[in-house]
Amino acid sequence: MARKFFVGGNWKCNGTAEEVKKIVTILNEAEVPSDDVVEVVVSPPFVFLPVVKNLLRSDFHVAAQNCWVRKGGAFTGEISAEMLVNLGIPWVILGHSERRLILNESNEFVADKVAYALSQGIKVIACVGETLEQRESGSTMAVVAAQTKAIADKVSNWVNIVLAYEPVWAIGTGKVATPAQAQEVHSELRKWLHDNAGAEIAASTRIIYGGSVNGANCKELADQPDVDGFLVGGASLKPEFIDIIKSATVKKKN
Ligand SMILES: O=C(CO)COP(=O)(O)O
Protein backbone atom coordinates (compact mmCIF):
# COMPACT_ATOMS: atom_id res chain seq x y z
CA MET A 1 0.00 0.00 0.00
CA ALA A 2 1.40 3.38 -1.00
CA ARG A 3 2.14 5.72 1.86
CA LYS A 4 0.74 9.18 1.17
CA PHE A 5 3.19 11.94 2.11
CA PHE A 6 2.14 13.61 5.36
CA VAL A 7 3.06 17.10 6.53
CA GLY A 8 2.01 18.20 10.01
CA GLY A 9 2.46 21.67 11.44
CA ASN A 10 2.78 21.72 15.22
CA TRP A 11 2.20 25.29 16.31
CA LYS A 12 2.95 24.38 19.94
CA CYS A 13 2.07 27.08 22.50
CA ASN A 14 2.31 30.02 20.09
CA GLY A 15 0.13 32.66 18.56
CA THR A 16 -2.56 35.24 19.17
CA ALA A 17 -6.00 35.10 17.57
CA GLU A 18 -4.78 37.63 14.99
CA GLU A 19 -1.57 35.74 14.19
CA VAL A 20 -3.43 32.47 13.84
CA LYS A 21 -5.81 34.01 11.31
CA LYS A 22 -2.85 35.37 9.34
CA ILE A 23 -1.22 31.93 9.15
CA VAL A 24 -4.51 30.41 7.99
CA THR A 25 -4.80 33.06 5.26
CA ILE A 26 -1.31 32.19 4.00
CA LEU A 27 -2.19 28.49 3.98
CA ASN A 28 -5.49 29.10 2.24
CA GLU A 29 -3.88 31.13 -0.53
CA ALA A 30 -1.03 28.70 -1.16
CA GLU A 31 -0.78 26.55 -4.25
CA VAL A 32 0.23 23.10 -3.13
CA PRO A 33 0.07 19.57 -4.56
CA SER A 34 -3.40 18.02 -4.32
CA ASP A 35 -4.51 16.01 -1.33
CA ASP A 36 -4.04 12.85 -3.37
CA VAL A 37 -0.31 13.56 -3.11
CA VAL A 38 0.08 15.11 0.35
CA GLU A 39 -1.97 15.10 3.54
CA VAL A 40 -1.61 18.36 5.44
CA VAL A 41 -2.60 18.69 9.10
CA VAL A 42 -2.01 21.76 11.27
CA SER A 43 -2.12 21.73 15.02
CA PRO A 44 -2.98 24.99 16.77
CA PRO A 45 -3.31 25.34 20.54
CA PHE A 46 -6.67 24.06 21.85
CA VAL A 47 -8.25 27.50 22.17
CA PHE A 48 -7.73 28.24 18.49
CA LEU A 49 -8.91 24.86 17.16
CA PRO A 50 -12.50 25.95 16.37
CA VAL A 51 -11.50 29.12 14.56
CA VAL A 52 -8.77 27.39 12.56
CA LYS A 53 -11.06 24.51 11.68
CA ASN A 54 -13.75 26.93 10.49
CA LEU A 55 -11.44 29.13 8.41
CA LEU A 56 -9.02 26.54 7.01
CA ARG A 57 -9.29 25.29 3.41
CA SER A 58 -11.11 21.96 3.20
CA ASP A 59 -8.16 19.96 1.84
CA PHE A 60 -6.13 20.67 5.01
CA HIS A 61 -7.08 19.27 8.40
CA VAL A 62 -6.54 20.10 12.07
CA ALA A 63 -5.04 18.24 15.00
CA ALA A 64 -5.13 18.85 18.74
CA GLN A 65 -1.75 18.80 20.49
CA ASN A 66 -2.86 16.48 23.29
CA CYS A 67 -5.93 14.96 24.89
CA TRP A 68 -6.89 13.27 28.13
CA VAL A 69 -6.06 9.61 28.58
CA ARG A 70 -9.60 8.38 29.26
CA LYS A 71 -13.20 9.53 29.14
CA GLY A 72 -13.61 13.10 30.36
CA GLY A 73 -14.96 14.07 33.78
CA ALA A 74 -13.42 15.59 36.90
CA PHE A 75 -9.98 16.31 35.39
CA THR A 76 -9.43 20.04 35.74
CA GLY A 77 -7.52 21.56 32.86
CA GLU A 78 -7.80 18.57 30.56
CA ILE A 79 -9.51 18.25 27.17
CA SER A 80 -11.12 14.90 26.37
CA ALA A 81 -11.09 12.91 23.16
CA GLU A 82 -14.90 13.11 23.25
CA MET A 83 -14.70 16.91 23.07
CA LEU A 84 -12.45 16.71 20.03
CA VAL A 85 -14.92 14.36 18.37
CA ASN A 86 -17.73 16.72 19.27
CA LEU A 87 -15.93 19.59 17.52
CA GLY A 88 -15.04 17.47 14.50
CA ILE A 89 -11.28 17.51 15.18
CA PRO A 90 -9.96 14.48 13.28
CA TRP A 91 -6.37 14.27 14.56
CA VAL A 92 -4.38 14.52 17.78
CA ILE A 93 -0.61 14.67 18.43
CA LEU A 94 0.32 12.41 21.35
CA GLY A 95 3.60 11.70 23.11
CA HIS A 96 5.44 14.79 21.93
CA SER A 97 8.83 14.94 23.66
CA GLU A 98 7.91 18.26 25.26
CA ARG A 99 5.12 16.42 27.08
CA ARG A 100 7.17 13.30 27.78
CA LEU A 101 10.10 15.26 29.21
CA ILE A 102 8.61 18.44 30.71
CA LEU A 103 5.33 16.93 31.91
CA ASN A 104 6.74 13.49 32.68
CA GLU A 105 4.42 11.49 30.42
CA SER A 106 5.62 7.87 30.51
CA ASN A 107 5.65 5.44 27.59
CA GLU A 108 2.65 3.64 29.13
CA PHE A 109 0.67 6.84 29.71
CA VAL A 110 1.27 7.94 26.11
CA ALA A 111 0.28 4.48 24.85
CA ASP A 112 -2.94 4.60 26.91
CA LYS A 113 -3.73 7.98 25.36
CA VAL A 114 -3.08 6.65 21.86
CA ALA A 115 -5.34 3.65 22.45
CA TYR A 116 -8.12 5.78 23.94
CA ALA A 117 -8.05 8.44 21.21
CA LEU A 118 -8.13 5.74 18.51
CA SER A 119 -11.05 4.04 20.27
CA GLN A 120 -12.97 7.30 19.94
CA GLY A 121 -12.23 7.52 16.20
CA ILE A 122 -9.50 10.15 16.38
CA LYS A 123 -6.40 9.66 14.23
CA VAL A 124 -3.08 9.92 16.07
CA ILE A 125 0.33 11.39 15.30
CA ALA A 126 2.37 9.43 17.85
CA CYS A 127 5.80 10.88 18.61
CA VAL A 128 8.95 9.02 19.59
CA GLY A 129 12.56 10.12 19.82
CA GLU A 130 15.77 10.00 21.82
CA THR A 131 17.62 12.70 23.77
CA LEU A 132 21.18 13.72 22.88
CA GLU A 133 22.48 11.76 25.88
CA GLN A 134 20.67 8.66 24.72
CA ARG A 135 22.00 9.05 21.17
CA GLU A 136 25.54 9.55 22.41
CA SER A 137 25.32 6.47 24.61
CA GLY A 138 24.22 4.40 21.61
CA SER A 139 20.69 3.71 22.85
CA THR A 140 18.68 5.51 20.15
CA MET A 141 17.05 2.40 18.78
CA ALA A 142 16.36 0.91 22.22
CA VAL A 143 14.63 4.14 23.26
CA VAL A 144 12.43 4.54 20.18
CA ALA A 145 11.65 0.80 20.14
CA ALA A 146 10.50 0.93 23.78
CA GLN A 147 8.32 3.96 23.03
CA THR A 148 6.84 2.22 19.98
CA LYS A 149 6.43 -1.11 21.80
CA ALA A 150 4.35 0.55 24.54
CA ILE A 151 1.94 1.65 21.80
CA ALA A 152 2.04 -1.65 19.92
CA ASP A 153 1.22 -3.49 23.16
CA LYS A 154 -2.08 -1.59 23.35
CA VAL A 155 -2.98 -1.07 19.71
CA SER A 156 -3.33 -3.67 16.97
CA ASN A 157 -4.79 -1.54 14.17
CA TRP A 158 -2.27 1.03 12.93
CA VAL A 159 -4.35 2.41 10.03
CA ASN A 160 -5.05 5.64 11.92
CA ILE A 161 -1.56 6.15 13.34
CA VAL A 162 1.24 8.21 11.88
CA LEU A 163 4.52 7.60 13.70
CA ALA A 164 6.65 10.73 14.12
CA TYR A 165 10.37 10.25 14.76
CA GLU A 166 11.51 13.42 16.48
CA PRO A 167 15.01 13.30 17.95
CA VAL A 168 14.92 15.61 20.97
CA TRP A 169 18.33 17.08 20.13
CA ALA A 170 16.98 18.28 16.79
CA ILE A 171 13.82 19.96 18.09
CA GLY A 172 13.96 23.74 18.08
CA THR A 173 17.76 23.67 17.95
CA GLY A 174 18.42 24.26 14.26
CA LYS A 175 20.42 20.98 14.38
CA VAL A 176 18.45 18.92 11.89
CA ALA A 177 19.20 15.20 11.59
CA THR A 178 21.12 14.46 8.42
CA PRO A 179 19.11 12.61 5.79
CA ALA A 180 21.22 9.52 6.55
CA GLN A 181 20.56 9.79 10.30
CA ALA A 182 16.82 10.15 9.73
CA GLN A 183 16.74 7.30 7.19
CA GLU A 184 18.66 5.01 9.52
CA VAL A 185 16.17 5.36 12.39
CA HIS A 186 13.12 5.35 10.10
CA SER A 187 14.22 2.11 8.43
CA GLU A 188 14.97 0.53 11.79
CA LEU A 189 11.56 1.60 13.08
CA ARG A 190 9.96 0.08 10.01
CA LYS A 191 11.88 -3.13 10.60
CA TRP A 192 10.75 -3.07 14.23
CA LEU A 193 7.14 -2.75 13.06
CA HIS A 194 7.71 -5.57 10.58
CA ASP A 195 9.05 -7.91 13.22
CA ASN A 196 6.62 -6.96 15.97
CA ALA A 197 3.40 -5.73 14.36
CA GLY A 198 3.51 -7.42 10.95
CA ALA A 199 4.62 -6.87 7.38
CA GLU A 200 1.46 -5.07 6.32
CA ILE A 201 1.59 -2.54 9.16
CA ALA A 202 5.29 -1.93 8.49
CA ALA A 203 4.68 -1.33 4.79
CA SER A 204 1.69 0.96 5.22
CA THR A 205 2.44 3.02 8.36
CA ARG A 206 3.79 6.45 7.64
CA ILE A 207 6.92 7.36 9.58
CA ILE A 208 7.51 11.09 9.48
CA TYR A 209 10.51 13.10 10.68
CA GLY A 210 10.45 16.12 12.99
CA GLY A 211 13.21 18.38 14.31
CA SER A 212 14.42 21.62 12.71
CA VAL A 213 12.82 20.85 9.34
CA ASN A 214 12.72 23.94 7.14
CA GLY A 215 12.23 25.03 3.57
CA ALA A 216 15.91 24.50 2.79
CA ASN A 217 16.50 21.01 4.21
CA CYS A 218 13.14 19.33 3.52
CA LYS A 219 13.79 18.06 -0.02
CA GLU A 220 16.85 16.02 0.82
CA LEU A 221 15.06 14.50 3.80
CA ALA A 222 11.93 13.81 1.75
CA ASP A 223 14.08 11.93 -0.75
CA GLN A 224 14.91 9.23 1.82
CA PRO A 225 12.95 6.05 1.15
CA ASP A 226 11.58 5.64 4.68
CA VAL A 227 10.82 9.32 5.34
CA ASP A 228 7.10 9.65 4.63
CA GLY A 229 6.72 13.28 5.58
CA PHE A 230 7.36 15.74 8.38
CA LEU A 231 6.16 17.11 11.68
CA VAL A 232 7.24 20.73 11.61
CA GLY A 233 7.47 23.09 14.58
CA GLY A 234 8.95 26.57 14.15
CA ALA A 235 8.80 26.62 10.34
CA SER A 236 5.10 25.70 10.38
CA LEU A 237 4.38 29.23 11.64
CA LYS A 238 6.11 30.75 8.60
CA PRO A 239 5.42 30.91 4.87
CA GLU A 240 8.20 28.36 4.26
CA PHE A 241 5.77 25.72 5.55
CA ILE A 242 4.36 25.84 2.01
CA ASP A 243 7.77 24.80 0.60
CA ILE A 244 7.83 21.91 3.05
CA ILE A 245 4.38 20.80 1.86
CA LYS A 246 5.64 20.99 -1.72
CA SER A 247 8.54 18.63 -0.92
CA ALA A 248 5.92 15.88 -1.31
CA THR A 249 6.58 16.06 -5.04
CA VAL A 250 10.18 14.87 -4.48
CA LYS A 251 8.65 11.65 -3.23
CA LYS A 252 6.23 11.37 -6.09
CA LYS A 253 9.04 11.30 -8.61
CA ASN A 254 10.67 8.25 -6.98
O1 LIG B 1 8.79 19.43 17.79
C1 LIG B 1 8.68 19.58 16.59
C2 LIG B 1 7.43 19.24 15.88
O2 LIG B 1 6.55 18.55 16.71
C3 LIG B 1 9.79 20.12 15.78
O3 LIG B 1 10.03 21.42 16.16
P1 LIG B 1 11.01 22.35 15.29
O4 LIG B 1 10.62 22.14 13.84
O5 LIG B 1 10.75 23.74 15.78
O6 LIG B 1 12.39 21.85 15.57
The ligand as an SDF file (V2000), in Angstrom:
LIG
                    3D

 10  9  0  0  0  0  0  0  0  0999 V2000
    8.7860   19.4280   17.7880 O   0  0  0  0  0  0  0  0  0  0  0  0
    8.6820   19.5760   16.5850 C   0  0  0  0  0  0  0  0  0  0  0  0
    7.4280   19.2420   15.8790 C   0  0  0  0  0  0  0  0  0  0  0  0
    6.5510   18.5460   16.7070 O   0  0  0  0  0  0  0  0  0  0  0  0
    9.7920   20.1220   15.7790 C   0  0  0  0  0  0  0  0  0  0  0  0
   10.0270   21.4220   16.1610 O   0  0  0  0  0  0  0  0  0  0  0  0
   11.0140   22.3510   15.2930 P   0  0  0  0  0  0  0  0  0  0  0  0
   10.6190   22.1440   13.8420 O   0  0  0  0  0  0  0  0  0  0  0  0
   10.7480   23.7390   15.7820 O   0  0  0  0  0  0  0  0  0  0  0  0
   12.3910   21.8550   15.5670 O   0  0  0  0  0  0  0  0  0  0  0  0
  1  2  2  0
  2  3  1  0
  2  5  1  0
  3  4  1  0
  5  6  1  0
  6  7  1  0
  7  8  2  0
  7  9  1  0
  7 10  1  0
M  END
$$$$
